[in-house]
Amino acid sequence: MVSLNTSGSLTQRMILSAAVLILIFFGLTGLTMERAFYKSHIAAESGRLFQYIFGLISIAEMDGTFLVLPTQLKEKQFNSPESGLVGIVLNEERQIIWESLSSEWFAEGEWVKSNENLVDNESEFGTYNDWIFQRNRIVWPDSNDVDRYFEIWVFENAEPFNAAVQTFRSQLWIGLLVATVVLLVLLSLVTAWGLRPLRLIATDLNRIRSGESEALAGSYPKELTPLTQSLNQLLHSEQGQRERYRKAMADLAHSLKTPLAVMRAVANPNQVEIREQVDRMDQIVRYQLQRAVTDARKGPVLGQRCDVNGAVKRLGKALEKAFANDDKVLDLPDTDGEIYVAMDSNDVLEVLGNLIENAFKYGRSVIMVSFEVNEKTVLVNVDDDGPGLSEQESQQVLTRGKRLDSLQPGQGIGLAMVNDILSSYRLDMSISKSPLGGARFSLALPAVH
């Protein structure tokens, strides 16, 4: 099966295809026009030189068996060697029987005699070295009424002929080149205008992806209306399905949490192992529900965006209350504006909430959250002044696909959930040494402008 490469710019492909066709068309047109001009120019020059031959015939006379022409001719160019016009008459034996005075410096006489005789009433136009020539065969009866055959040649300097051809050729190809450039510019403008609705659709889709819009609401040509309607139906269906899925998972979580809470309440305080297993079951339920949501999605969610600055401030207030008795300080960015990322708000809260909560748990006294915003990403750093992580521990934390039931008792699921959520967005988390002395967790989240 032949596979066609459909990647690349549609505009470039259309302009390139049109450029190739235009070049082929104008190339063939130029060659045709050049050949037609050359033939017409030859015909014109042949007719003009024949006028000289006809003039020579008009003043020629038969003297017995010889054709006689005067030495001095009325056409003064035949009388001057510098004129560039030469007349020659040959008999049937290819002997030169008359030459104009202008042939004094003419050096092509031997070549003239070496040519074959023409047949009756035949003529020929051609070029030789720096000359163009016209020759005609004539029949003239002598005094005894016997037909005598002669050839009359007229040579002219070829420079004007060649100059005319070269001038036409230059003007023709320059004109065609200018026409090609103008057509390509016009074609580019027309193509850009014609493809503008597609660019509008791409822009509107980017707005949906970044959460600025929920559907394609622009005015599009009727040819694209079925496409935009289908896309809107798909978006609406995907959003509804995602919302129904999230509600179903929430209902399941609530239905499972109640029995677990009852088991935890009725368990004897001395039954530590049972309480640990109940807590572990609660963690497993929470983890697997979150994983069910993230596994159903690969890549950013269309139409979703979250103010990460606002999310961090809300999380900070909640966690400061939860760890109020630990005498720890949370340093948040001094930013009042909104900083949007292309992620679901619940996912942002889950990820940052787990990271900041871990920093509270393992930090000694200071937890710091900072932002670095650029055109494409929002880099979020969560720092603490705790013991930090070794290289081996960092690798274990960053290992994706690690099942919850492979974790040892006492290990939380927060970082595993963070990894799964980031994986669903095709994002990565890095762990490094914090300026505070502990661990730094860094996330590069997709920015929305």
N, C-alpha and C positions, 0 to 999 in steps of 0.2 A: 504493500500500500504506500502510495506517495504521500508524504507529509509536507504540507505547505506551511511556511513560517509566516504567522499572522501577527507577529509582534512588531513593535515600532510605531512611529507616528502615522496616523491615517492621513494627515495633511501632507506630510513629506512623501508618502507613497503616491498620493494623487498627483502632486506637483511633479514628482520624478517621472511618473508614467506619462503625464502630459508633455513634459519636457522632451522625453525620448521621442514621442510621436511628432512633436513640433520640429525637432531637429531632423528626423527622417523626412518629414514632408518638405521642409524648406530646403534640405539637402538635395532631394530629388528635383524639386522645383528649380533650384539654382542651376543644377547640372543641365536640366532640360532647356532653361532659358539661355544659358551660356552656349549650348550647342546650337540652338536655333539662331541666336545672334551671329555666331561664327559662320553658319551656312548662309544667312542672309547677307552678311558682310562680304563673303566670298562672291556671292552672286552679283552684288553691287559693284565690286571691284572688277569682276570679270566683264561686266557690261561696260564699265568705264574704259578699261583697256581695249575692249573690242572697238570702241569709238576711234581710238588711235589707229587700230588695224584697218578699220573701214576708211579712215582718211588716207592711209597709205595706198589702199586699193584704188581709191578714187583718182590718185595722181599717177598711178602706174600705167605704162604702155608696153605693148609687145613690139619688139624690133626683131623681126624674123622669128627666131626661136628663143629669144632672150627677153626677159622681163626687165624693163628699165625704169628706174626711179631717179629723180633729180638728187643732186648732192645736197643742195641747200633746200630746206623745207620751210613752209610757212609756219609750221609748228616749231617755234624757236627752241623748245626744249630738246628736240632731236639734233640740234646743231651745237649744243654746248656739252662738253664732257662732265661739267659739274651739275648738270640738271637732274641726274638720276633717272633719265628716261632714255631707253635704247631701243632702236628698231633694227631687226635683222630679217633678211629674206633668204631662204634656202630653196634649191631645186630638188628634184626627185632623187638625185644622187647624193643628197645630204651635203652639198657644197654651198658655201655662203656666196651668194651672187650680189648681195648688196648689204651695206651696214650704214647706219646713220653716223654723222660726224661725232655724235655723243658717245660712240662706242670706243673711243680712243683708249680709255683706261679699262674697258670691259674685258674681264679675264675668263669669262665663262664660255667662250666660243667653242672650245673642244667638247665641253659637256653638251652644248646645244647640238652639235653634229652627231654625238653618240646616241641620241634618242632615236627611237623607231619612228618611221613615217606614220602619220595619221591616215585614216581612211577618208574617203570622200566626204566632204562637208563636216568633218569631225573637228572639234575644238577641245582645248584643255586649258584649265587654269591651275596654277600651282605655285609653290615656293621653292626656292633653291638658294642656299646660303643667305645672303642679305638682300635677296631680290624676290619679288613676286612677278609672275609672267602669265601671259596669255598667248596661245598660239592657235592659229587656224589654218586649215588646208584649203587651198582654192584651186580651181581648174580654169585654165585660160587657153583658148585655142590660138595657135600661132598663125603665121601668114599662109601656111598650107592647110589650115583648118584641122590641124592635129592638136588634140588636147595635151596641154602641158600642166604638170602638177607642181605647185609651189607651197611652201610653208612660210607664213609671216609671223614673226615673234615680236612681241613688245615686252620689254623688261622695265620694271620700275623699282626704285628703292623701297624695301619692305618696312622701313622704320615707321612711316605714318600708319601703315596697315597694322603692324604689331602694336603700336601705341594705342590705336583705337580699340583693338581687342582687349589690351591690358586695362585700359581705362574703364571699359564696360564691365570687365570681370571684377575690378576692384569696387566700383560703385555698386554692382549687383550684390556681392557678398557682404559688403559693409551694410547695405540696406537690409538684407535678410537678417544679418546679425542684430541690428537695431530692432527690427520687427520681432525677432525671437525674444529679445530681452523685454520689450514692451509687453508682448503677449504673456510672458512668464510672470511679470509683475501684476498684470491684470488678472491672470489666472490665480495667483496667490491671494489677491484681494477677494476675488469671487469665491475661492475655496474657503478662505477664512470666514467670509460672510455666510456661506452655505453650511459650514460646520458649526457655526455659532450656537445653534440649539443643542448640539451634543455637548459643547463645553458648558452650557448652562446646566444641563442635566448633571454633568460631572461635578460642577460647583455645588448644586443643590444636594447631591449625594454626600459630598464632603460635609455640608452643613448638617445633614442627618447623622452622619457618622460621629461628628463632634458634639451632637446633642443640641445644636442651635435650632433644629427644625425636626418635625416628626414625619413629614411626607413631602413628596414632590408637588409643589404648589405653583410652579411657574406657568407661563403661557408658552406652549410648545406647538410646532407645526402638526397638522393632522396626521402626517405620516408617522410621527413619534408618539401620538396619543395612546395607541394600544400598548406601547412599551411602558410609558409612564404609568398608565393605569395598572398594568400588571405588577410593576415594581411597588406601587402604593399598596396593592392588595397583599403582596408578599410581605411588605414591611408591617402592615397592620396585623397580618396573621402571625408573624414572628413575635411581635410585641405582645399580642394577646396570649400566645402560647407560653411565652416566657413568664408572663404575669400569673397565668393559671398554674404553671409548674411551681413557681415560687410559693403561691398560696397553698398548694397541695403539700409541699414540703414543710411549710410552717404548721399546717394542721397536723401532719404526721409527728412533727417534733413535739407539739403540745400534747398530743395523745400519748406519746411515749414518756414524756417528762412526768406526768401525773403518777403512773405506776412506780416509776423510779423514786419519786419523792415519798410515796407511801412506804416503799421498802426501806428507804433511808430513815424514815421516822420510826418505824416499828422495830428496827434493828436495835439490839442491845448495845449500849455504849461500849461494852467490853468486847463486842464482836468486831474487832478492828478489821479483820480480813474481809468480812462480809461488806462492811461500809466501803472499804477500798474497791471491792469488785463492783459495788453499786455506782461509785463515782466513776470507775473506769467504763462501765456500761453507758453512763451519761456522756462521757467524753466520746465514746465510739459513735453514739447516736448523733451527736453534734457534728463530729468530723465527717461521717458518711453522708449526712444530709447536705453539708456544705460541698462535699466532693461530687455528689450527684448533680448539684447545680452547675459546678464549674466544668465537670466532664461533658456536659451537654453543650458547652460553648467552647469554640476555638477561635481566638482572636477577639478584637474589641466588639462590644455590643453596639449596634447601630442605634443612634438617637439617644445615647446616654452620655452624660457628663457630670462631673462632681467638682464642687469647690473644695479643693484639698486644704486650703488655708482655714476655711470655716470648719471642716471636719476635724482638723487637728485641735482647734480651739475647743470644740465641743468635747472631744475625747480628753483633752487636758483637764477641763473642769470636772468631768466625771471621775477620772483617775486620781486627781488630787484629793477628792473627797474620800475615795476608797482607801487611799494610803495616807490619810491625814495623820495617823498616829505614828508614822515611820520617820517623821522629820526629814523629808526629802524635798528637794526643790526641782520644779519643772520649768525649764527655760524655753519658751516658745518664740517663734519669729515675730519681730515687731513689724508686722505687715497688716494693714487694714483692708487692702484691696482683695478682690476675689482672684484666685488662681485656679483655673479650670483644667481638669485632666479628662481624657476620653475613657472614663471607666464608670461602672455602676457605683452609685454612692454607697450601697451596702457592702460592696467588695472593698472600697477604699476604707470604710470604717473598720471592716474586719481585719484588713492587713495592718493598717497603722495602729489599730487598737491592740492587736497582739504584740506588735513590736514595742510600743510604748509601755505596755503592761509588763513585758519581759524586762525592759530597762528599769522599771520601778522595782521589780522583784530582785534583780541582781546588782543594780547600782547601789553604791554606798550612800551618796548624798545628793548628787546632781544628775539630772536627766536633761538632755538638750535635743531639740528638734530644729532643723534648719532647712531652708530651701535654696536651690540654685536653679533659676528659670532661664531657659534659652528658647530659641525659635521652635524646636521640635520636642523638647522634653522638659519635665519638671523633676529635678533631682532632689529627693527627700532623704536627709540623713538623720538617723536616730542614734544619739550617743549616750553612753553612760560611763560612770567612773568605777565600775565594778571590776571583777577579776579578769574579765575578757574571755576570749576563746582561743584555744590552741589551733594550730593549722589543721590537725586531724579532726578536732571538734567542728571547725568551720566547714570542712568537707562533708562531714556527716549531716550537718544542718542543711547544706545546699544540695544534698542528694535527693533527686526527685524520684517519685514512684515508690518511696519507702512506706510500707503499709503500717497502719497504726498498731496492729497486733504484734509487730516486730519490735516495738518500743518497750523498754524495760519499765517495770512499775515505778511510778513516781515521775516519769517523764510526761510533760504536757503535750498537747496537740497543736498549740498555737502556731509554731513555726512550720509544722507540716501543712496546716491549712493555708498559711501564707504562701508556701511554695506552690500548692495546688492552684490557688487563685491566680498567682503571677503566671504560672504555666498556661492557664487558660487564656491569658492575654498575650502569650508569647513574650513575656517580660522576664528579666533576670534580677536577682538580688545578690549583692556583693557584701562580704564581711571583711572589715579591716580593723586596724588599731585606731582607737578613738583618741583625739587630742586630749580628752579628759582622763585617759589612761585605761579605759575599759574597751568595750567593743563598739564598733560603728556598723550599723546596718544601713546600706544605701540602696535606694530604688530609683530607677529612671522611668518615670511615668509619662505616657504620651500627652503632650500639651495640646490645649485647645485655645486658639486665639480668635 
